[in-house]
Amino acid sequence: MAKTPKKNAEGYLRMYRQMVRIRTFEDNANQLYLDAKMPGLTHMYSGQEAVAVGICEALEVTDKITSTHRGHGHCVAKGAEFREMFCELLGKEEGYCRGKGGSMHIADQSNGNLGANAIVGGSMGIATGSALRAKLQRADDVTVCFFGDGATAQGLMYEVMNMAALWKLPVIYACENNGYSEYTRTEEIAAGSITARAEAFGIEAHPVDGQDVLAVNKLATDLVARARKGEGPFFIELMTYRYHGHHVGDINRTYYRSKEEEAEWKETRDPITLFGAWLTKEGIAAEDELSALRDAVKTEAKDAVAYALAAPYPDGSEVDMHVYAEAS
Amino acid sequence: MRSITLSQAVNEAIAEEMRRDETVFLIGEDVAEAGTPFKVTSGLVEEFGTDRVIDTPIAEPGFMGLAVGAAMTGARPVVDLMFGDFLYLVMDQLCNQAAKTHYMSGGKLKVPLVLRTNLGATRRSAAQHSQSLQALVAHIPGLKVAMPSSAYEAKGLMKTAIRDDNPVVIFEDKLMYQDKALVPEEEYLIPFGEANVLREGDDVTLVGTSSMRQVCEKAAEILASEGISAEVIDPRTIVPLDEDTLLASARKTSRVIVVDEGHQSYGVTAEIAARINEKAFYHLDAPVIRMGAMDVPVPFSPALEDLTVPTPDGVAENARKLMSGEMIHAA
């Protein structure tokens, strides 16, 4: 684990808890799919928790993020509640989007989450536009654009990075390189270096171990502060790993990825296990405390799932509501 | 009342709204010092500065995406898309992002932006700078679509669009930028969804969008000289569409021709004709006639291009056939 300048027990435990919350949320979401209780499909974030948590812990509530189809982790890390999230996954009225968005479109404006996006790379313009607005209105918020290695193949990324660099916008492009672009290895879709692409625009780019929450958080804290001062944009490539398939239904995947590779990442590179070991080694928390924390989160998730399963669907009269915003 | 060009009217509308609301900004290719190729935005950068009149690289999806994000977080961008044909470049940002964000977020997020662009053939610009693509965006729930037919409409509709909390696409006819009309000095807005009956008549209704309004008005003159009384209606916005005014006219005259410069197949004319057929069928003496652009890519040669768009003579000819019953027998 990376060295940290000072011991901040409360902050470390919050990061640990948020990572556990993401993993636990995903375990429950996957089970809802396996039990055929969830409509449609969903994309699991498990394995990448240190990315979302390391970055979002460096942000204020007023800072903005844009997310992806694999967005539950960003949503939790930016402050969302389990109940509203599970309700949204199940298409219930009390969901963050009243059941109109589902897993791939959760937006939580109250915490600055501008929404997950089901078009790969589709939110890069939105994130950069949010940063343009901040600059024009002299607001001091920073926007983080989460996207995967697959999205680096989209042309939009290069159009908006060009403008962000020209106009020094307070945006941080966070590329989560989980090694796979849907069902294809990243080496097969990405030529050259991903960080060099950002550097070509004069954007300072940093690779970082995406399984090390402290390293991610340290880098993000520094870049967010600098972006706030007008030194942006920045680019981060976070090397990480996706434990599940592209989506929950992608079960038989040995044709593109071996079980041995998956097992190795889980056994030796798991971000929660690694950070838990560091917390106990540094004397910040005992293993039984961490175990109690994990159990409490499991209970929280179980209660939220039960609540969401029992919650009502939206009334049919809502189907044509919110197509157009009413005059304010 | 003074007479100003459509170009000046749009310029005034944007300037007035930028003065009124500091969250409004203009973004697009060559909108600042160049004032766009049609000189519509000339002078704005001198008044509002480069922070609010933003020249972009040639990157339509990119600046469209920026506008969506800015709109979602509290700004009101006016996006300048140099040619309507470039809509194809911005379709994901416009139709997958801007149009759906309010709905997908359960009403939490809003995208108050204006995309101003143009339509219209016969400028000898060939197939990639001459299209009229309003039907494409009118098909997408969540977008509003305005089609000003003169300088007066261009100003009033633009001001309404900028104040609207939804993404609005405005199509200006690029051949009309120098056309003058009477425009009040004092402020006015034109509400969306209110058609304008420009000329009352009893025998046939001519519905014309954008510059097809003038085509219909000229056709009505020709018909009047032959004793045929034509009513002319400009819908002004096709989303929302003022169905009541169109249906009332159809019930009165019992014959309708719908004229729009988009391709005829699956077009704006088809939608309006279908609604009139569905809701005024028993009042009609003849089928509703669609007149759109020919279903061909717009050709370059003047000898060919002029054949592709509706003309006053063509509209008048169809009106005569409706009156004589020839259309019914053809069907």
Contacts between the chains, C-beta under 8 A, distances in Angstrom:
chain1	res1	chain2	res2	distance
A	64	B	73	6.5
A	66	B	69	7.6
A	95	B	106	7.3
A	96	B	105	7.8
A	96	B	106	7.0
A	96	B	108	7.7
A	97	B	104	6.1
A	97	B	105	5.2
A	97	B	106	3.8
A	97	B	108	7.1
A	98	B	106	3.4
A	98	B	107	7.2
A	99	B	106	7.4
A	100	B	103	5.9
A	100	B	104	5.8
A	100	B	105	7.6
A	100	B	106	5.0
A	101	B	104	4.4
A	101	B	105	6.4
A	101	B	106	6.8
A	105	B	104	4.4
A	105	B	105	7.3
A	107	B	101	8.0
A	107	B	104	7.4
A	107	B	105	4.4
A	107	B	108	6.2
A	107	B	109	5.9
A	109	B	105	7.3
A	109	B	108	4.9
A	109	B	109	6.0
A	114	B	69	7.3
A	114	B	72	5.8
A	114	B	73	7.2
A	114	B	109	7.1
A	115	B	101	7.1
A	115	B	104	7.3
A	115	B	105	6.3
A	115	B	109	6.9
A	117	B	97	7.6
A	119	B	92	6.0
A	119	B	96	5.4
A	119	B	97	7.5
A	122	B	92	6.4
A	122	B	93	7.9
A	122	B	96	6.4
A	122	B	97	6.1
A	123	B	97	7.9
A	124	B	65	6.6
A	125	B	61	7.0
A	125	B	62	6.2
A	125	B	64	6.7
A	125	B	65	1.4
A	125	B	66	5.5
A	125	B	68	6.0
A	125	B	69	6.0
A	125	B	93	5.6
A	125	B	97	7.4
A	126	B	65	6.2
A	126	B	68	5.4
A	126	B	69	3.6
A	126	B	72	6.4
A	126	B	97	6.6
A	127	B	69	6.1
A	128	B	62	7.9
A	128	B	65	6.8
A	128	B	66	5.4
A	128	B	69	6.2
A	129	B	65	6.2
A	129	B	66	3.7
A	129	B	67	6.0
A	129	B	68	5.9
A	129	B	69	2.4
A	129	B	70	4.2
A	129	B	71	7.4
A	129	B	72	7.5
A	129	B	73	7.5
A	129	B	77	7.9
A	130	B	69	4.3
A	130	B	70	6.8
A	130	B	72	6.9
A	130	B	73	4.6
A	131	B	69	7.7
A	132	B	66	5.3
A	132	B	69	7.2
A	132	B	70	5.3
A	132	B	75	8.0
A	133	B	69	7.1
A	133	B	70	4.1
A	133	B	73	4.8
A	133	B	74	6.1
A	133	B	75	4.5
A	134	B	73	7.6
A	136	B	25	6.3
A	136	B	51	5.8
A	136	B	52	7.2
A	136	B	70	7.6
A	136	B	75	6.6
A	137	B	23	7.3
A	137	B	74	7.0
A	137	B	75	7.0
A	143	B	69	7.8
A	155	B	61	7.1
A	156	B	61	5.2
A	156	B	62	6.3
A	156	B	65	6.1
A	156	B	92	7.8
A	156	B	93	7.9
A	159	B	57	7.2
A	159	B	59	3.8
A	159	B	61	6.0
A	159	B	62	2.9
A	159	B	63	7.8
A	159	B	65	7.8
A	160	B	59	7.9
A	160	B	62	4.9
A	160	B	65	6.1
A	160	B	66	6.6
A	162	B	57	5.9
A	162	B	59	6.8
A	162	B	62	7.2
A	163	B	56	6.5
A	163	B	57	6.5
A	163	B	59	7.0
A	163	B	62	6.0
A	163	B	63	7.1
A	163	B	66	6.6
A	166	B	57	7.6
A	321	B	107	6.9
A	322	B	102	5.6
A	322	B	103	4.8
A	322	B	105	7.9
A	322	B	106	6.2
A	322	B	107	4.0
A	323	B	102	7.5
A	323	B	103	5.5
A	323	B	141	5.1
A	323	B	142	5.7
A	324	B	102	7.1
A	324	B	142	6.9
A	324	B	144	7.4
A	324	B	166	5.1
A	325	B	102	5.2
A	325	B	107	7.4
A	325	B	110	4.7
A	325	B	112	7.6
A	325	B	165	3.9
A	325	B	166	5.4
A	326	B	165	7.4
A	327	B	164	7.8
A	327	B	165	6.6
A	328	B	165	5.9
